[in-house]
Amino acid sequence: MPLRNSFTYHDLVKVLRHFGCTFSHERRGSHEARYSPLTNEEFTVFFHAKATFKVKTLLSILSDAGISKDDVIAYLSKKNRNNEKQRRR
């Protein structure tokens, strides 16, 4: 399952929360700082509810958070399998 260009801010926040990243504070404009326990550092995320991230931008944010593309794909695949199981019930 490749990452897609329709990844929204809300999708990204779900992934970041899963990996333990937390909101730190707002920055200028439409940006916020988040803290990653994986890197023990803050990183910046653009936020706009309706905007989508380009794959390159998404990968850059994930890299800053210390999260690999493969980890995100595994998380999304597992999440999709769980959703399918719930639909079958």
Residue, then its C-alpha position, 0 to 999 in steps of 0.5 A: m500500500p503506497l502513500r497517497n497524495s490525498f493524505t490530509y492533516h487529520d490523517l497525519v495527526k492520527v499516524l503521529r499520535h499512534f507513534g507517540c508524537t504530541f502537540s507542543h505549541e502553535r507557530r507562526g501562520s498555519h504551522e504547529a510544533r509537535y514533539s517526537p519521543l523517537t527523536n526527542e526533538e520538536f518538528t513543524v507540521f503545516f495544518h489546514a483541515k482541507a489541505t492534502f500533503k504531497v508525498k515528498t512533504l509527508l515523507s519529510i515530516l515523517s522523517d523529522a518525526g523519526i518515523s519510517k515510510d515502511d512503519v506508516i505503511a504497516y500501520l495503515s495496512k493493519k488499520n485497514r485490515n481491522n476495519e474490514k474485520q469490523r465490517r464483516r461482523 
